[in-house]
Amino acid sequence: MSRKSPIKLLPALTWEEVRETAKSDIDRRVKKYLFDHLPGATYLSWFHNTGFVAGEEGKFYVNGHYARDYISTTFSHQLDKAFKSEK
């Protein structure tokens, strides 16, 4: 089976584009940490449309339970560091 159209690469993001999606100061700081410490495609795929809110445990919101579970388990170490860096 052949692919009908070529695979398109995800566009690279700039910090200015990331900053524009932030809804609050904590959201901006956590996104900045993740943007700086994760590969661009990973950030774009999992965090660009994710919002972060203040809280002891480092809460975030995302559409869909699968995405929430995947992000929580796969990126828990990075999320812990991101939320600690914002304090």
N, C-alpha and C positions, 0 to 999 in steps of 0.2 A: 504494500500500500504506500503510495507516495503522497507527500504533502502538497496541497493545492497552492498554498501561498508560503513564502519564506517566513522563517521565524524572525520576529521583530524584537530587537533588544529594548529593554526598558530605558527610558530617557534618564540621563543623569540629572540629579537635583542639585540646586545650589542652596546654601544656607538661607538666602533671602526667600526662596520658595517654601522652605520648611518653616521658617519663622512666620510667614503669612498664615499658615494653617493653625498656629497656636491660639488657643482660646483664653489662656490665662498665663500668668507668670510661671507657675509650676509646670504647666504644659510646655511652655517654651524651653525651660531649663532641662527638663527630662528629654525632650526631643533633641535638644542640642547635644546632650551627652550621647544618646543613641546614634545620632547622625555622625558624630565624630568617631565612634567606636565600632560601628558595624559596617559591613560592606554595603555599598550604595543600593544594590538590588535587594538585599535583605531589608534595609530600612524602608525602601519604597514599597515593597510587597507587604510588610507586616506592620509598619509603624506610621507611615505617612498619614493615613486616615484614622489613626487611633488617637484618642484624647486621654490626657492624664490629669487626675484631680488630686488634691491634697488628701492626705490620710496617713495614719500610722503604718498601714500595710502597703502603701503605694498602690492606690486604686487606679484603674484605667477603664475606659469604656470602648467597646468595639461591637460592631454588628455581628451576631452569630456566636453560638456557644462553642462551635468547633474552633473558630479563630481565637476565642478567649482561652480555651483550654490549651491550644497549641502554643500560643504566646506565653502563657503562664508556665508551661513545663519546659519548653525549648529555650526560652530566653530569661528564665528566672534569675540567673546570675547577673546578667546585664541589667535587668530591671532593678534588682537590689542595689547595684552600684549607681545606677542613674538616679534613683530616688534618694540615696544617701548623699550624692554629689550636690543635690539641689538645696540641702539644708545649710 
